[in-house]
Amino acid sequence: MTTLNLTNNSRIVLETRYLLPGESPEDLFRRVARAISEPEEPDVKEKWEETFYEMMVSCRFMPNSPTLFNAGSGQGTLSACFVIPLEDNMESIMKAASVSAMIQKFGGGIGYSFSKLRARESKISTTHGKACGSVAVLKMLSALSDMITQGGKRHGANMGILSIRHPEIMEFIHMKDDDKTAQNFNISVAITDDFMEAVDQDLEWPLMDRSRHAIDNGIELDPSDPNTYEVKARMPAKQIWQDLVNSAWKTGDPGLYFIDESNRTNPTPHLGNLDSTNPCGEVPLLGFEACNLGSINLAAYVSGDGFDYDGLSDITRKATRFLDNVVSSNTFPSEEVTEAVRATRKIGLGVMGWHDALVKLGIPYDDKRSLVLSAKVMNTINQVSRETSILLAEERGPYPACREDTPIRNATRTCIAPTGSISAIAGCSSGVEPIFAVAFVKNVLDGKQLKEVNPYFVQIAREKGFYSEDLMNHVAKTGSVQECSEVPDEIKSLFKTALEVDYNAHVLTQAAFQEHTDLAVSKTINMPNDASVDDVMNAYRLAFDTKCKGITIYRDGSKSLQVLEVQKDDPTGEQSDDDALTEKIRPSHMNGITERIRTGHGNAFITINFDSTGRPFEVFTTVGKAGGCDSAQTDAIARLVSMALRSGVEVANIVTMLKGITCCPAWDNGTLIRSVPDAIALALEKHALGTKTSNGHSSRLGMSQVSENEIKNLLVGTASVESTSHSNTDTPKGNGSIIASRSRCPDCNAPLAVQEMCLVCMSCGWNKCGG
């Protein structure tokens, strides 16, 4: 029997995110294996339990996170990905909100298509009112998602897709330009073949809503049938395309969903079109469908100077059976989801550890040989998984909606999903992405810093004789080896990071895997900060030409910064008297107010004193017992806030810097208090800025602060809710190889990377939405 051999990082990820109380890593894998073997016949159940346990404990295969969280626990769903449909009526919208809340509660990510919703200001005959529009509904669902912590593990992840034909497409394209709106949504534009042709031919592009005839008769908009639509406006296709590219260059959003290409490979067109995908784009689904995902660690199947295709085929057969059993074992929060999943039994078997496998083979990520190899590897997995599903159909019956010539158990078998957390458990590189850093410094709970260096780099450095502690320290600071003179060129080429690999190699790798994948490929096309708008346009065009089903790019540092600016230097380097901040002298008597706010560290008593003009002058905060670490850190924060206030820093800027900092969240009268600094921000916001709600708290969203009436107001456009904007702190760019986002990890405060359409922490394994 295989002995579990986890890295320190793997064990930390399991302990902080996956293990139930009193559970060991071995216990977790045993719990999951036992639960997933339940659909087997009694005489072979024990055999399959041992097989499934061995697959996970050897770190050769991992199911998606919800399966690890919930299998055998008696609660929650085992699926990571859902698509919830939105029809153009209030009942459908409210149904979507209700089902989505239950799905996200237990760890699922959700995709929506907003394309069927009428544009804002369209007339509604039943109420003589006007529609709020697709963007308003998206913002409502974003606000709802912000309220929900998924199973206590992570926050809601969403995908919003809008047709390139929709009258609100320009607002949708620029919706996230402010770096505040709907930050828990990835957004993509559903691009059609005829739109790309219109761009090439410089044609006018019609923006359409359903016609009155189509609405009254329940007919979908059909661009080939003039009776089904009304043209609301026309724009040059090139202008829309250029705006789309410009916005993506600026913020990373929107991505593209090539909807015609997805539907060309739709295995069940008789059930409907694939209008949307899950949050990271790799699973195009029908309405109310879910998909069960798992990934094979490819690094484990490199044998000598080649791939162990026999071993790869063997694990593929076992993993396909595992995932089919997940479908049978699964439970869902709504009957619609249950019926849709059972009708098609879709699974998505993917890979991780691709860059590690290439390093072991001595092949650079951006070498043409890697493209040939990726096609061969994924073709093996795709074919073996299909053959296994056909055999399962003979044993158990085909999926109920099957109309294929050869009966098959699962409508889809393969996809390349995000593996941020499960690849950290397996100790391998994520998905089919390049490594994000050769090394980095990891913060641990006791305040110490540990170097995490790629084990393959350490091994090669020792074997080749260029290993030194100075080299390791340097690489840990920069994340890159490209400027290290002691590292041979051929080794540098093996360890190019995501920002050092040319975008063409990124896209072509995605396309090579896509060719042999039933569903789609989750991948981020990382670009350096100096990438041009034309680079983004060319990447998008290349993805379309190579038959990818979607694409998202992220240009390093493209998110805007919110920096507390306390002084400016003049060009000579000397500070002028006008710019110098002068700290005011405290008078002997002041008036103030004290508020008690419940935090995860206990009750915080926050006192704000005001000067004679009514402006906040200082803050005192106590929490817990005097002399403890919590008390000392809280006192330090209060002193710094007081100094900033006395020096003239705007209260709103202080609130922005403190709001959203997270350590031990707790609820206080329906408001989520993320930390003591967050509580201070709330108190300042309430008493100094005057932004109060009906219950006297700050206007941030809390459980008791989004009533049914407020949601209805959102839907008719008479109110708006803006998702919480978490404070971002600036980070040194270095050579740009490790810092891909200005956001910070809510757990360990390390910089976050953008991989597989998701924010991930390279230090502690925190993951916003995938794996």
Secondary structure, 3 states (H helix, E strand, C coil): CCCCCCCHHHHHHHHHHCCCCCCCHHHHHHHHHHHHCCCCCHHHHHHHHHHHHHHHHCCCEEECHHHHHHCCCCCCCCCCEEECCCCCCHHHHHHHHHHHHHHHHCCCEEEEECCCCCCCCCEECCCCEECCCHHHHHHHHHHHHHHCEECCCEECCEEEEEECCCCCHHHHHCCCCCCCCCCCEEEEEEECHHHHHHHHCCCEEEEEEECHHHHHCCCCCCCCCHHHEEEEEEEEHHHHHHHHHHHHHHHCCCEEEEHHHHHHCCCCHHHCCCCEECCCCCCEECCCCEEEEEEEEHHHHEECCEECHHHHHHHHHHHHHHHHHHHHHCCCCCHHHHHHHHHHCCEEEEEECHHHHHHHHCCCCCCHHHHHHHHHHHHHHHHHHHHHHHHHHHHHCCCCCCCCCCCCCCCCCECECCCHHHHHHHCCCCCCCCCCCCEEEEECCCCCEEEEECHHHHHHHHHHCCCCHHHHHHHHHHCCCCCCCCCCHHHHHHCCCCCCCCHHHHHHHHHHHHCCCCCCECCEEEECCCCCHHHHHHHHHHHHHCCCCEEEEEECCCCCCCCCCCCCCCCCCCCCCCCCCCCCCCCCCCEEEEEEEEECCEEEEEEEEECCCCCEEEEEEEECCCCCHHHHHHHHHHHHHHHHHHCCCCHHHHHHHHCCCCCCCEEECCEEECCHHHHHHHHHHHHCCCCECCCCCECCCCHHHCCHHHHHHHHCCCCCCCCCCCCCCCCCCCCCCCCCCCCECCCCCCEEEEECCEEEECCCCCECCCC
